[in-house]
Amino acid sequence: MNKQVQTPAPLVGQRIDQNAERVKQATSHVVTNTKDAVERAADNVESGLHHATDKAADAAHRVTDKAAELGGRSREVYDETVDRADAWLEQARGYVREKPVQSVAIALGVGWLLGRILRR
């Protein structure tokens, strides 16, 4: 009653070989797909990093250009201010040379007034 169907050894070996081949192909397919997915992800990350680096470099260039522009304008304003101060100083010297008595009187008056204000 116990009937066992015996399969010849060569057929069992063929089945094992076939199954092993299917497993190899499936594994190879999974590895290839995974490799492709990882490469795509790496390409996306690399592209994103390049884009971010380009944006950061562009922003740094704009800031540097703006700083240079402001530095140039600041130097111009400084030079104009120094020129005006020199001109006013020369005018004051000219006034003192032309009217020395009035200049001393004005200086005394301003000194007295500042003394009164600063004492309070």
C-alpha positions in Angstrom: 0.0 0.0 0.0 2.8 2.2 0.4 3.7 3.0 -3.1 6.6 5.2 -3.5 7.3 6.5 -6.9 10.9 6.5 -7.4 12.4 9.0 -9.8 15.6 8.0 -11.4 18.7 9.8 -10.0 19.5 11.5 -13.3 16.1 13.2 -13.4 16.4 14.4 -9.8 19.9 15.8 -10.7 18.4 17.6 -13.7 15.7 19.2 -11.6 18.2 20.3 -9.0 20.3 21.8 -11.8 17.3 23.5 -13.3 16.2 24.9 -10.0 19.7 26.0 -9.2 19.9 27.8 -12.6 16.6 29.5 -11.9 17.8 30.7 -8.5 21.1 32.0 -10.1 19.2 33.9 -12.8 16.8 35.4 -10.3 19.7 36.4 -8.1 21.5 37.8 -11.0 18.4 39.7 -12.0 17.9 41.1 -8.5 21.6 42.1 -8.2 21.5 43.9 -11.6 18.3 45.7 -10.7 19.7 46.7 -7.3 22.9 47.9 -8.9 21.0 50.0 -11.4 18.8 51.5 -8.7 21.9 52.3 -6.6 23.7 53.9 -9.6 20.6 56.0 -10.4 20.4 57.1 -6.8 24.1 58.0 -6.8 23.7 59.9 -10.0 20.8 61.8 -8.5 22.8 62.6 -5.4 25.8 63.7 -7.5 23.6 65.9 -9.7 22.0 67.5 -6.6 25.4 68.1 -5.0 26.7 69.7 -8.2 23.6 71.9 -8.5 23.9 72.9 -4.8 27.6 73.7 -5.2 26.9 75.7 -8.3 24.3 77.7 -6.5 26.5 78.3 -3.5 29.4 79.4 -5.8 27.1 81.8 -7.7 25.8 83.3 -4.4 29.4 83.7 -3.2 30.4 85.4 -6.4 27.4 87.8 -6.2 28.3 88.6 -2.5 31.9 89.2 -3.5 30.9 91.4 -6.4 28.5 93.4 -4.2 31.2 93.8 -1.5 33.7 95.1 -4.0 31.1 97.5 -5.4 30.2 98.8 -1.9 33.9 99.0 -1.1 34.5 101.2 -4.1 31.5 103.4 -3.3 32.7 103.7 0.3 36.1 104.7 -0.8 34.6 107.4 -3.1 32.4 108.8 -0.3 35.4 108.7 2.1 37.6 110.6 -0.5 34.8 113.2 -1.0 34.4 113.7 2.7 38.1 114.2 3.2 38.2 116.7 0.3 35.3 118.6 1.9 36.9 118.6 5.3 40.1 119.9 3.8 38.3 122.6 1.9 36.4 123.7 5.1 39.7 123.6 7.1 41.3 125.8 4.4 38.4 128.2 4.5 38.7 128.4 8.3 42.4 129.1 8.1 41.7 131.8 5.5 39.1 133.4 7.7 41.5 133.3 10.7 44.2 134.9 8.6 41.8 137.6 7.3 40.1 138.4 10.7 42.3 137.2 13.6 40.6 139.3 16.3 37.1 138.2 15.4 38.3 134.6 15.1 39.7 134.7 18.7 36.5 136.3 19.9 34.4 133.6 18.3 36.6 130.9 19.7 36.3 132.3 23.2 32.6 132.6 22.9 32.2 129.0 21.6 34.5 127.8 24.4 32.5 129.6 27.1 29.2 128.3 25.7 30.5 124.7 25.5 31.8 125.0 29.1 28.4 126.1 30.3 26.6 123.4 28.5 28.9 120.6 29.6 28.9 121.7 33.3 25.2 120.9 33.5 
